[in-house]
Amino acid sequence: MNALDFLICLGFLTTAFTWRGILPVDLRFYYSIILLLVLIYLPFGELVVSKRFLSLLFAIAALSILSIFLGKTTILSVFSQVVGVGVLSIVLFSYFRTRQNKILRKITYYFNIAFYISIIAICQEISFLLGFEKGYAFSYFLPGVGPVTTEGILLRVNSVFTEPAYLAMALIPAVYIAVQNIFLGKHLFLSKVKSAIILLALLLTFSSLGYIGLIACFLLSIDKKRKKQLLRILCLVIIFSYVAIICSTNLQARLTTLANLLPFRKLSNEGNVSSLILYTNYLVAKKSFLSNPLWGSGLGSHPFTYAKYLPNLKETPGLGFLSFMNPNDLGMKDAMSLFLRLLSETGLLGLGAFLYFMMANRVKKKIEPYHSLSKMCVVFFLIYGIRNGQYVRFELWYFIAFYYYLKKAFDHHVREPLMLL
C-alpha cells in the first residue's frame, strides 16, 4: 500500500470526522484528504477528466441556471454541487484510471476496511454488554456521531460512522461477497471467517436498510438455471425476513408505516418518523418532477421546493407531526434518497443518466471475480439510492469510479490473480 492508497482508505474511514469546533464552518475531514489528493495529482498530470461525464454535469448545471432565474434554487447551491461533484469524481476516477491494471488489488483495500470496521462494531457490542461506555459511545472523539441507540438489550452498532444505517451502507458491498463465500461456496477475496464477521456486524446494526440490502444480496445471487440454488436462496430470504421482523422493533415500525401508506389505509402520526419523513420527501419530489419532468427544478433546489410545499404537508392527515419538528430534521437538504433527489432536481435527464450508467457498465459475463464485483456495486447503488441523497459523498464516487473501471479492465482483458484476505 502506497501513500495514495492510504489516503483513499483514510477518506473512506473518516466520513464521520468533521472540523466542527476547530473551524468556524462544519466541514467533513475527508474534504481535506480530497484537497491533498488534488495537490498530489496535479504536478504529475495524472488527473483524469471524463469529457462525457463533465459534459453531462455542465449541461445539468446550465439548466439549473435557468432555475436560478425562476427562483427555484440559488447560485451558491448550484456552484457548491458542481464543484463538489466535479472535484470528488475527478480525484476518484483518476485513482482507479491510473491503476486500471491493478484494480483487483485496489479493491482488496476496501475489503480490509470492511473487516476492520466490522471488528470495531463487534467490539462496540461487547463493550455495551459489559457496560464500558468509552468502548461503544464514540462521540467523545467523533463529533459527527449521533446518539447511542439500542434494540432490546443490544446496541445498534455504528463503528466509525455517524449512525447504524451508514455503517450498513458501507458494509453492503462486502456483505454481497460474504454471501457468495458463505452460502454459495465461492472463494472471493474474504475467508469464510472474515465473511462471517462482516455479516455479523451488519446484523448488529439492526438497520432496516442493511437488512433490505442483505435480502438484495441474496436475490442478486440467484442463478435462474440452477433450480436447487434458487430454492435454497428463496428459503433463506423467507427465513431471514421472518426472523428480522420478529426480532427488530425498528423494522416492525417501518413496515407498519409502509402499510399505512397504502391507498386503502389511513395514515397515522404514530408511524416510524424517519419513514414518514422519507414519504414527505417523496411527495415533494413528485410535485417537483411533475412541474418540470425533463430536467427538474435545478441542482440544490430540493430544500427550497420542500419549504414551498411544507405548509400544505403539515395539513395533510397523518403528517401533523411536521408542525413540531425542526426543519433541519426533515431531510429536505438531500431528500434522504438519491433517486428522489435526482428526480426532484434533475428530472428524467439526471435520473435516466444514472440508471443508464448502472446498466451500461455491468459485467454481464459470469467470469469471476469481475461478475460478482460488478453485482456488489449494483447492490450498493440501490441501497445508497434508497436512503442517502448526498451527491458529494466519498463512498458513492469511490464505487462509481471502481464500477466504471472494472468494466474497462474486463473489456480490455486485464486479468489479475485473485487474492484471498
Helices and strands as residue ranges (DSSP letters): H 3-13, H 29-41, G 42-44, H 51-69, H 75-97, G 100-102, H 103-130, G 133-135, G 138-140, E 150-151, E 154-155, H 164-183, H 192-204, H 208-219, H 227-247, H 249-260, H 273-291, H 302-314, G 320-324, G 327-329, H 338-360, H 370-387, H 394-411
